[in-house]
Amino acid sequence: MRRGFVNKIEWYLEYQIQKNRPGLLGDISSLLGMLAINIVTINGVDDKRRGLLLRCDSHEQIERLESILKTMDNIVVTKMRPPKLRDRLAVRHGRYIQRDADDKKTFRFVRDELGLLVDFMAELFKQDGHKLIGIRGMPRVGKTESIVAASVCANKRWLFVSSTLLKQTIRSQLIEDEYNSNNIFIIDGIVSTRRANEKHWQLVREIMNVPATKIVEHPDVFVQNSEYTLDDFAYIIELRNDPDEEITYEVIEGSQMFPNGGLSMFDF
């Protein structure tokens, strides 16, 4: 940890503006200064909301801040908590990641939000240990490209276990240094379940035991044809061209199995 930040507490404050009068942000900034609370990052979050990532020395400072903010008529505090990943990204990008109301591990993006998606996945990729992530989406919406970009941002090496990015790739073995927990293993669920042999599946099982991040495109097809279930996934990401687009697997399977009118495969 950098010198000067030892034992510092980080907190996320979000408030909704009830009456946006001139000098409102200045008043809140002055209040934070009087309480010796530092502003790390500040940004607008959604309509009439502002998010602040704060840093201070003690919980008592936050408690005093919260009690004072409750007396202010022009704002309503909507969040006051230790920052979660979604909070940090909301401040960084000025918008919240959409989360499924019923399935809290499912996060939704549209193509216009590729920068936010890459940043989100990069933060997940930086975390150590086994993590299984699924990503749903139609062809050419940017799934594989976003995974590769996030791997670069996270300073991780990516490996295609099965893919259709260039030509159809199905791997049945890795070389020794590829069994590395710092790698991101990318599996195309449709290619693996429709075209692969038992050697490939043995490799998939070996990779699942590596304490590293595995990301599966088309996880629904993957679990229908394997011993894995959606409960094994820590996160499910959905990427659409627009919010109302339906992800249809019949269309995806047809386009992925025979790209450019034929089947071209790397199998090694």
C-alpha positions as CSV (number, residue, x, y, z in Angstrom):
1,M,0.0,0.0,0.0
2,R,1.3,3.5,-0.8
3,R,2.8,5.6,1.9
4,G,0.2,7.9,3.5
5,F,-2.8,5.5,2.7
6,V,-2.0,3.0,5.5
7,N,-5.1,2.3,7.6
8,K,-7.2,4.7,5.6
9,I,-10.9,3.9,5.2
10,E,-12.6,4.1,1.8
11,W,-16.3,4.9,1.6
12,Y,-18.8,5.4,-1.1
13,L,-21.3,8.3,-0.8
14,E,-24.1,8.7,-3.3
15,Y,-26.8,11.3,-3.1
16,Q,-29.8,12.4,-5.2
17,I,-30.2,16.1,-5.8
18,Q,-33.6,17.4,-4.8
19,K,-32.9,21.0,-5.6
20,N,-29.9,21.8,-7.7
21,R,-29.0,25.2,-6.4
22,P,-25.7,27.0,-7.2
23,G,-22.9,26.1,-4.8
24,L,-24.4,22.8,-3.6
25,L,-21.4,20.7,-4.5
26,G,-19.1,23.4,-3.0
27,D,-21.0,23.2,0.3
28,I,-20.7,19.4,0.4
29,S,-17.0,19.6,-0.5
30,S,-16.4,22.2,2.3
31,L,-18.2,19.9,4.8
32,L,-16.0,17.0,3.8
33,G,-13.0,19.2,4.2
34,M,-14.0,20.3,7.7
35,L,-14.4,16.7,8.7
36,A,-11.0,15.8,7.2
37,I,-12.5,13.5,4.7
38,N,-10.7,13.4,1.3
39,I,-12.5,13.1,-2.0
40,V,-10.8,10.5,-4.2
41,T,-13.2,10.6,-7.1
42,I,-16.4,12.4,-7.9
43,N,-18.8,12.0,-10.8
44,G,-22.4,12.2,-11.9
45,V,-24.2,8.9,-11.6
46,D,-27.5,8.5,-13.6
47,D,-30.0,11.4,-13.5
48,K,-29.6,13.9,-10.8
49,R,-27.3,11.7,-8.7
50,R,-23.7,12.3,-7.7
51,G,-21.3,9.6,-6.5
52,L,-18.2,10.3,-4.4
53,L,-15.4,7.9,-3.5
54,L,-14.1,9.1,-0.1
55,R,-11.1,8.3,2.1
56,C,-10.8,9.1,5.8
57,D,-9.1,7.9,9.0
58,S,-12.0,6.6,11.1
59,H,-15.6,5.4,11.0
60,E,-16.5,8.3,13.4
61,Q,-15.9,10.8,10.6
62,I,-18.3,8.9,8.3
63,E,-20.9,8.8,11.1
64,R,-20.7,12.5,11.7
65,L,-20.9,13.2,7.9
66,E,-24.0,11.0,7.6
67,S,-25.8,12.7,10.5
68,I,-25.1,16.2,9.0
69,L,-26.2,15.2,5.5
70,K,-29.5,14.0,6.8
71,T,-30.3,17.5,7.8
72,M,-29.8,18.9,4.3
73,D,-33.0,19.6,2.4
74,N,-31.4,19.8,-1.1
75,I,-30.1,16.2,-1.2
76,V,-31.2,12.7,-0.2
77,V,-28.4,10.2,0.6
78,T,-29.1,7.0,-1.4
79,K,-25.9,5.1,-0.6
80,M,-23.4,5.3,2.2
81,R,-21.2,2.2,2.4
82,P,-17.8,0.7,1.9
83,P,-17.3,0.8,-1.9
84,K,-18.3,-2.2,-4.0
85,L,-16.9,-2.9,-7.5
86,R,-20.1,-1.5,-9.0
87,D,-19.7,1.7,-7.0
88,R,-16.1,2.2,-8.2
89,L,-17.1,1.7,-11.8
90,A,-20.1,4.0,-11.4
91,V,-17.9,6.8,-10.3
92,R,-15.3,6.1,-12.9
93,H,-17.8,5.9,-15.8
94,G,-20.7,8.0,-14.6
95,R,-23.3,5.2,-14.9
96,Y,-24.3,2.1,-13.0
97,I,-24.0,-1.4,-14.4
98,Q,-27.4,-2.9,-14.9
99,R,-28.1,-5.9,-12.7
100,D,-30.9,-8.5,-13.2
101,A,-33.6,-7.9,-10.6
102,D,-34.1,-11.6,-10.0
103,D,-30.6,-13.1,-10.6
104,K,-28.1,-10.8,-8.8
105,K,-25.1,-12.4,-10.5
106,T,-26.3,-11.4,-14.0
107,F,-25.1,-8.1,-15.3
108,R,-26.4,-6.5,-18.5
109,F,-24.6,-4.3,-21.1
110,V,-25.3,-2.9,-24.5
111,R,-22.7,-2.4,-27.2
112,D,-22.4,1.3,-26.5
113,E,-21.1,0.4,-23.1
114,L,-18.1,-1.7,-24.2
115,G,-15.7,0.5,-22.3
116,L,-17.6,-0.1,-19.1
117,L,-17.9,-3.8,-19.8
118,V,-14.1,-4.1,-20.5
119,D,-13.4,-2.2,-17.2
120,F,-15.8,-4.4,-15.3
121,M,-14.3,-7.7,-16.6
122,A,-10.7,-6.4,-16.1
123,E,-11.5,-5.9,-12.4
124,L,-12.9,-9.4,-12.2
125,F,-9.8,-10.8,-14.0
126,K,-7.5,-9.1,-11.5
127,Q,-8.9,-11.2,-8.7
128,D,-7.0,-14.3,-7.8
129,G,-8.3,-17.9,-7.7
130,H,-10.9,-19.9,-9.5
131,K,-13.6,-17.9,-11.1
132,L,-16.1,-19.1,-13.8
133,I,-17.8,-16.3,-15.8
134,G,-20.4,-16.7,-18.6
135,I,-21.1,-14.2,-21.3
136,R,-24.2,-14.3,-23.5
137,G,-24.7,-12.4,-26.8
138,M,-25.4,-12.6,-30.5
139,P,-22.7,-13.0,-33.1
140,R,-20.4,-9.9,-33.7
141,V,-21.8,-8.0,-30.7
142,G,-18.2,-7.8,-29.2
143,K,-18.0,-10.7,-26.7
144,T,-14.6,-12.1,-27.6
145,E,-13.1,-8.8,-28.4
146,S,-14.2,-7.4,-25.0
147,I,-12.7,-10.5,-23.2
148,V,-9.3,-10.0,-24.9
149,A,-9.3,-6.2,-24.2
150,A,-10.2,-6.9,-20.5
151,S,-7.3,-9.4,-20.3
152,V,-4.9,-6.8,-21.6
153,C,-6.2,-4.2,-19.1
154,A,-5.8,-6.8,-16.3
155,N,-2.3,-7.6,-17.5
156,K,-3.3,-11.3,-18.0
157,R,-2.5,-13.7,-20.9
158,W,-5.5,-15.1,-22.7
159,L,-5.8,-18.6,-24.1
160,F,-8.5,-19.8,-26.5
161,V,-9.5,-23.3,-25.5
162,S,-12.3,-23.2,-28.1
163,S,-13.2,-20.3,-30.3
164,T,-14.4,-19.0,-33.7
165,L,-12.6,-15.6,-33.5
166,L,-10.4,-16.3,-36.5
167,K,-11.0,-19.9,-37.5
168,Q,-12.7,-22.6,-35.5
169,T,-10.3,-23.6,-32.7
170,I,-10.7,-26.7,-30.6
171,R,-7.7,-27.5,-28.3
172,S,-7.2,-30.9,-26.8
173,Q,-4.0,-30.2,-24.9
174,L,-1.9,-27.3,-23.4
175,I,1.8,-27.0,-23.1
176,E,3.2,-27.0,-19.6
177,D,3.5,-23.2,-19.0
178,E,0.0,-22.7,-20.2
179,Y,-1.4,-24.3,-17.0
180,N,-0.9,-20.9,-15.3
181,S,-3.2,-19.3,-12.8
182,N,-2.3,-15.9,-14.3
183,N,-4.0,-16.9,-17.6
184,I,-7.5,-16.2,-18.7
185,F,-9.0,-19.4,-20.3
186,I,-11.7,-18.6,-23.0
187,I,-14.2,-21.3,-23.9
188,D,-16.8,-21.1,-26.6
189,G,-19.7,-23.1,-25.2
190,I,-21.2,-23.9,-28.6
191,V,-18.0,-25.0,-30.3
192,S,-17.0,-27.2,-27.3
193,T,-20.4,-28.9,-27.0
194,R,-21.2,-29.3,-30.7
195,R,-17.8,-30.1,-32.3
196,A,-15.3,-31.3,-29.6
197,N,-14.2,-34.8,-28.8
198,E,-13.5,-36.4,-25.4
199,K,-9.9,-35.2,-25.4
200,H,-11.1,-31.6,-25.5
201,W,-13.5,-32.2,-22.7
202,Q,-10.7,-33.8,-20.6
203,L,-8.7,-30.6,-21.1
204,V,-11.8,-28.5,-20.1
205,R,-12.0,-30.5,-16.9
206,E,-8.3,-30.0,-16.2
207,I,-8.6,-26.3,-16.8
208,M,-11.6,-26.1,-14.4
209,N,-9.2,-27.3,-11.6
210,V,-6.7,-24.5,-12.4
211,P,-7.1,-21.7,-9.8
212,A,-7.6,-19.1,-12.6
213,T,-10.4,-17.2,-14.4
214,K,-12.4,-19.2,-17.0
215,I,-14.8,-17.3,-19.2
216,V,-17.4,-19.3,-21.2
217,E,-19.2,-17.7,-24.2
218,H,-22.8,-19.1,-24.6
219,P,-22.9,-20.6,-21.0
220,D,-26.5,-21.9,-21.5
221,V,-25.5,-24.2,-24.3
222,F,-22.3,-25.2,-22.4
223,V,-24.3,-26.4,-19.3
224,Q,-26.9,-28.2,-21.4
225,N,-24.3,-30.5,-22.8
226,S,-21.9,-30.9,-19.9
227,E,-21.7,-31.8,-16.2
228,Y,-21.6,-28.1,-15.2
229,T,-24.6,-26.0,-14.2
230,L,-25.3,-22.3,-14.1
231,D,-24.8,-22.4,-10.3
232,D,-21.1,-23.0,-11.0
233,F,-20.8,-19.6,-12.5
234,A,-19.9,-16.6,-10.3
235,Y,-21.0,-14.1,-12.9
236,I,-23.2,-14.1,-16.0
237,I,-22.7,-11.2,-18.4
238,E,-25.2,-10.3,-21.1
239,L,-24.1,-8.1,-24.1
240,R,-26.7,-6.8,-26.6
241,N,-26.7,-4.5,-29.5
242,D,-29.6,-2.7,-27.9
243,P,-31.5,-3.2,-24.6
244,D,-34.5,-5.0,-26.3
245,E,-32.4,-7.5,-28.4
246,E,-33.3,-11.1,-27.8
247,I,-30.4,-13.6,-27.5
248,T,-31.5,-16.5,-29.7
249,Y,-29.3,-19.6,-29.6
250,E,-30.7,-21.2,-32.8
251,V,-29.3,-18.2,-34.8
252,I,-26.0,-18.3,-33.0
253,E,-25.4,-22.0,-33.5
254,G,-26.0,-21.8,-37.2
255,S,-23.7,-18.9,-37.7
256,Q,-20.9,-20.2,-35.5
257,M,-20.8,-23.8,-36.8
258,F,-20.5,-22.7,-40.5
259,P,-18.7,-19.3,-40.6
260,N,-18.4,-18.0,-44.2
261,G,-20.4,-20.9,-45.5
262,G,-18.0,-23.6,-44.4
263,L,-16.2,-25.2,-41.5
264,S,-12.6,-24.4,-41.0
265,M,-11.0,-25.8,-37.8
266,F,-7.7,-25.7,-35.8
267,D,-7.6,-28.8,-33.7
268,F,-4.4,-29.3,-31.6
